[in-house]
């Protein structure tokens, strides 16, 4: 398409604003002292502030050819004033693993330079191009970028009835790597056509085409964009859904996935319970167990104290009433061993602690029963 073909021409014609050497050095210090020295030699940017409208920022790259990918971080600070003159500062940081060739114009020789070298490369996305300049040495680099919006992409969004984005919106879409593939994916799955702000919101919350496509392939076509954003925002990733299926939960609704994720029910948690001999086929049951703090570690610790024949509900009741392995050991050290689970719960509920028992023992040579201790505690005899 014409808007895609013009992207390189737009990128070439930019002029980046002049950046203070002190700012470069301060930013590079956050990466390594080595890069601090390198940035002092970075070339002067060539895009004017007027053209980029201050949509500039900083980049960090860790070039990992042994893994076949590269870590790219883009950072931007925007200062805006509201109608009353109040200042608002927004800091954005996005990190993604990308293929080395994604950084167009950066060669392996430059990235792995032993002595260090100035670099210039581009990160191209549908909404615009990040033109990056800085310094690389031994697989690590940092510097500054200027954003060049793609007006052809803006025109395409307008043609599709989504709206005419301004530079700020194009920057937000490029930063989140949201492009026409997401728009096309939403249409193919029967979602409503997104408004421009909805598209920006999806990008801000990490909803890209691969996420929408993955959900669809797993059988989740949620109907509304807000539901799609909510799933992503609550951490219901594609990997989470697949892991839950591997753990035996194949037919969870979107609502059940959200509830399980919000309450910390993971595939690991499920497998640990199964390894402990407990199988729960209900998400609500797992949520309840998780909410009451019953973990595989708690079960193991209690079993080590001799409570190896309790049901899952008994473990829940003990945990819910504050009966821990530490409490059991403290009572055991005072001569109270192999107490029934219900007795432990009653003692804990009535405030019979190890300190209270020691106080009683200091005043009497008689070993009192748990019921006697509970009555004394209730009456305030000590």
Secondary structure, 3 states (H helix, E strand, C coil): CHHHHCHHHHHHCCCCCCCCHHHHHHHHHCCCHHHHHHHCCCCCCCCCHHHHCCCEEEEEEEEEHHHCEEEEEEEEEEEEECCCCCEEEEEEEEEEEECHHHCECCCHHHHCCCCCEEEEEEEEECCEEEEEEEEEECCEEEEEEEEEECHHHHHHHHHCCCCCCCHHHHHHHHHCCCCHHHHHHHHHCCCCCCCHHHHHHHHHCCCCHHHHHHHHHCCCCCCCHHHHHHHHHCCCCHHHHHHHHHCCCCCCCHHHHHHHHHCCCCHHHHHHHHHCCCCCCCHHHHHHHHHCCCCHHHHHHHHHCCCCCCCHHHHHHHHHCCCCHHHHHHHHHCCCCCCCHHHHHHHHHCCCCHHHHHHHHCCCCCCCCHHHHHHHHHHCCC
